[in-house]
Amino acid sequence: MCLLDIIELYKSGYTILEISKQLNIPKSTVWDNCKDEFKRIITELHEKEEAEKKEQLKGLIYQYKEVFIENDLYDASVKILFSELEHAVDLKSDH
């Protein structure tokens, strides 16, 4: 089994311990040879999750804005509050 196979097992949800048992090699060998790739995969997953959360939050903001408009509650002060909230969400995603 090559390095790419180990990476694919990891992407499929296997833990380092499970991979080492399946391949009958020490955990340290799996980790030492793949740690940079594992860290990259974890970083990508976190970024994807953050982007999904941001989009979900933007959708909720839009839904609440619609409720305010439908109930004639969307005035200048509420517009400013929604703008600030949207801006805060955008700033959070830039960090």
C-alpha positions as CSV (number, residue, x, y, z in Angstrom):
1,M,0.0,0.0,0.0
2,C,1.4,3.4,-1.0
3,L,1.2,6.8,0.6
4,L,-1.7,7.8,-1.5
5,D,-3.7,4.8,-0.3
6,I,-3.1,5.9,3.3
7,I,-4.3,9.4,2.5
8,E,-7.4,8.0,0.8
9,L,-8.1,5.9,3.9
10,Y,-7.8,9.0,6.1
11,K,-10.1,11.0,3.8
12,S,-12.6,8.1,4.0
13,G,-12.8,8.6,7.8
14,Y,-10.2,6.1,9.1
15,T,-8.2,7.2,12.1
16,I,-4.5,6.9,12.2
17,L,-4.9,4.0,14.7
18,E,-7.3,2.2,12.3
19,I,-5.0,2.7,9.4
20,S,-2.0,1.4,11.3
21,K,-3.9,-1.7,12.4
22,Q,-5.3,-2.3,8.9
23,L,-1.9,-2.0,7.3
24,N,-0.1,-3.7,10.3
25,I,2.4,-0.8,10.6
26,P,3.1,1.4,13.6
27,K,1.0,4.6,14.1
28,S,4.2,6.6,14.3
29,T,5.1,5.4,10.8
30,V,1.7,6.4,9.4
31,W,2.0,9.8,11.2
32,D,5.6,10.6,10.3
33,N,5.0,9.9,6.6
34,C,1.6,11.6,6.3
35,K,1.4,14.3,8.9
36,D,1.7,17.2,6.5
37,E,-1.0,15.8,4.3
38,F,-3.2,15.1,7.3
39,K,-2.8,18.7,8.5
40,R,-3.7,20.0,5.0
41,I,-6.8,17.8,4.9
42,I,-7.9,19.0,8.3
43,T,-7.3,22.6,7.4
44,E,-9.4,22.2,4.2
45,L,-12.2,20.6,6.1
46,H,-12.3,23.4,8.7
47,E,-12.3,26.1,5.9
48,K,-15.1,24.3,4.2
49,E,-17.1,24.1,7.4
50,E,-16.6,27.8,8.1
51,A,-17.7,28.7,4.6
52,E,-20.9,26.5,5.0
53,K,-21.6,28.1,8.4
54,K,-21.1,31.6,6.9
55,E,-23.6,30.8,4.0
56,Q,-26.1,29.4,6.5
57,L,-25.8,32.5,8.6
58,K,-26.2,34.8,5.6
59,G,-29.4,32.8,4.7
60,L,-30.8,33.3,8.1
61,I,-30.1,37.0,8.1
62,Y,-31.9,37.3,4.7
63,Q,-34.9,35.3,6.1
64,Y,-35.2,37.6,9.1
65,K,-34.8,40.7,6.9
66,E,-37.8,39.4,4.8
67,V,-39.8,39.0,8.0
68,F,-39.1,42.5,9.0
69,I,-40.0,43.8,5.5
70,E,-43.3,41.7,5.4
71,N,-44.3,43.1,8.8
72,D,-43.5,46.7,7.9
73,L,-40.7,46.8,10.5
74,Y,-37.9,47.4,8.1
75,D,-37.0,51.1,8.7
76,A,-33.8,53.0,8.5
77,S,-32.5,52.0,11.9
78,V,-33.3,48.3,11.3
79,K,-31.6,48.5,7.9
80,I,-28.4,49.8,9.6
81,L,-28.5,47.0,12.1
82,F,-28.8,44.4,9.4
83,S,-26.0,46.1,7.4
84,E,-23.8,45.9,10.5
85,L,-24.6,42.3,11.0
86,E,-23.9,41.4,7.4
87,H,-20.7,43.3,7.6
88,A,-19.6,41.5,10.8
89,V,-20.3,38.1,9.1
90,D,-18.2,39.2,6.1
91,L,-15.3,40.4,8.4
92,K,-15.4,37.1,10.3
93,S,-14.9,35.2,7.1
94,D,-11.8,37.2,6.1
95,H,-9.9,36.1,9.2
